[in-house]
C-alpha cells in the first residue's frame, strides 16, 4: 500500500516553525528519514540571536545523485482570529489539510518522503544516490539556510548531479507546471542630493526631484528587453519615492527612490547596476546608490534531467507540464550555482494566506508523482 503523506504533514504543521524558529520540525523530518537508511547531518548556522537549523540527509554514494530541496520554516499566520481554526493544528476537514505550511511547503516535503518510502520499498538496491537538503531559512533572510548548506556540501564532496526543489509550482492542476528557471531580482536605493531653496527662486536652488525624475524617465520609457526564449520581458518598477517635504514652497535638499528590477537571462545584476549609474550621471545627479541582488537569473535548459522530470509528471498525473520561469525567487537560485535544478510541487493556491490548506487527495497524488520522478531518474 502507498505510504500516506498526511500524518507526516500534520506532524510538521504542528511545529510552529516561523523563521528562524524550528520548534522540532527538522526532528520530525530526521525521524522519518533515518529508518529509510538515510544518514542525517544537522547544520546550524547564524548568530545566537538568529540561529537557523538545517538538515542534510543522504542515502547511497554513487551516481547519479539527485537532491530534493525544501524548507520547513513558514511565514507568520497573520491575523489568527481570521482563521477558521488553529493555524498550527494540522486539522483535516472536508478532505482538506489546514495549517500554515500545508501548501508551502510542509505538505510537499511530506509527499516527497512518502513517495520516497514507496520507491525504496520497491527498489531497496536502487542505483545512484538520493539526498535531501531541508532548510529552516527560506521565508525570511535566506542567509543561513540553503546557501550555507551548499557551501558545506561542496566542501564535503556532496554536490549533487541534479536537484529538485519542491516548491508549489502547479498553477491550476497538479502537474501542469515545472519551473526550469527564475528571473533575477535587483533592488536599488537611490539618494539624489540637491540644494534646498525657495520654490519662487529656483535659480538659487538645485531641485533633486527634477534630476531624479529626469534619470528615471528614460529607464521607464523604454523596455529593458522583449523577453527571451524561456523568459518574459524584464521589468523595472519604482517601488518607493520620497522627499520628506511637507512645505509646498520649499525645494527639498534631497530625493529618494527605490527600484526593483526583475530580469531575465539577457542581463546580470552588474550590467543593470551600471545602467542605473549611467542614467543618474546623464541627468547630472549628485547621488548615492545601494544596489543589492537577491538572486541572479538562471535557466536549466531542457535536456536529460528536465525531460525525465516531465515524463514522470505526465505519467503520474496525466498532465503534460509546461516549462515555466515565472514567479518570484526561490532557493533554486542558490542551487543553480552548483548543478542543474528544476522545481515541481503542488498547486500553490493558498500559500501564505489565511486558512492555508492542501487537498488530501492532491498530497497523495503528489507523493505518487515524486515516486515516479525517482523511478524515471534513478531507475
Secondary structure, DSSP 8 states (H G I E B T S, - for coil): ----SHHHHHHHHTS--BTT--TTHHHHHHHHHHTTT-EEEE--BS-GGG-B-EEEEEE-SSSSEEEEEEE--B-----GGGSSS-TT---EETTEEESTTTTTTHHHHHHHHHHHHHHHHH-TT-SSEEEEEEES-SSS--SSSHHHHHHHHHHTT---SEEEE----BSSSTTSEEE-EE-EEEEEEEEEE-B-EETT-GGGSB-HHHHHHHHHHHHHHS-S----SSS---EEEEEEEE-----TTEE-SEEEEEEEEEE-TT--HHHHHHHHHHHHHHTT-EEEEEEEEEE--EE--SSHHHHHHHHHHHHHHS---EEE--SS--THHHHTTTSEEEE--SB-SSTTSTT-EEEHHHHHHHHHHHHHHHHHHH-
